[in-house]
C-alpha cells in the first residue's frame, strides 16, 4: 500500500471560485493526489476554514484469475 501526506494551509474554504493563486495550488495538490488512483481514498482536512492537509491512501487489489481456478 502506497500513500503520501501533503500538508499545507493553502486556501480558505469558500464558495468563491475566483482565480486566487492559493486556490490554484490547492486544486493542483488535489489533482496530484487523484492522479493514477484506482483503489483508495483522498482525505481533505479543514481546520478553522483552511485546508490543512491532503492525504492519499492507495490500496492494491490482487484478483485471482478465475479461469485457472475452476
C-alpha positions in Angstrom: 0.0 0.0 0.0 1.5 3.3 -1.1 0.4 6.6 0.5 1.5 10.1 0.9 0.6 13.0 3.0 1.0 16.6 1.8 0.4 19.2 4.5 -0.3 22.8 3.5 -2.5 25.6 4.7 -3.1 26.9 1.2 -6.6 28.1 0.9 -9.6 29.3 2.9 -12.7 27.2 2.1 -15.3 29.3 0.3 -17.9 29.2 -2.4 -15.9 31.8 -4.4 -14.3 30.3 -7.4 -12.0 33.3 -8.1 -8.5 33.0 -9.5 -6.7 33.1 -6.2 -3.3 31.6 -6.7 -3.6 29.7 -3.4 -6.8 28.1 -4.6 -5.0 27.0 -7.8 -2.2 25.5 -5.6 -4.8 23.6 -3.6 -6.5 22.4 -6.8 -3.2 21.2 -8.1 -2.5 19.3 -4.9 -5.8 17.5 -5.0 -5.4 16.7 -8.7 -1.9 15.2 -8.0 -3.4 13.1 -5.2 -6.1 11.8 -7.6 -3.8 11.1 -10.5 -3.4 7.4 -11.1 -5.5 6.4 -8.0 -7.5 3.2 -8.8 -8.5 2.0 -5.3 -8.2 4.2 -2.3 -9.3 7.5 -0.9 -8.4 11.2 -0.7 -9.0 12.9 2.6 -9.0 16.7 2.9 -8.6 18.1 6.4 -10.0 21.5 7.2 -9.4 23.5 10.4 -10.9 26.9 11.0 -11.9 27.2 7.4 -8.5 26.4 6.0 -7.3 23.2 4.3 -4.5 22.0 6.4 -3.8 18.6 4.9 -4.5 16.4 1.9 -4.0 12.6 2.4 -3.9 10.0 -0.2 -4.3 6.3 0.7 -3.9 3.8 -2.1 -4.9 0.2 -1.8 -3.6 -2.6 -4.0 -6.1 -5.2 -5.1 -4.9 -8.7 -6.1 -7.5 -10.6 -8.1 -7.2 -14.3 -8.9 -7.6 -15.4 -12.4 -11.0 -17.1 -12.2 -10.4 -19.2 -15.4 -7.4 -21.0 -13.9 -9.1 -21.8 -10.6 -12.3 -23.5 -11.8 
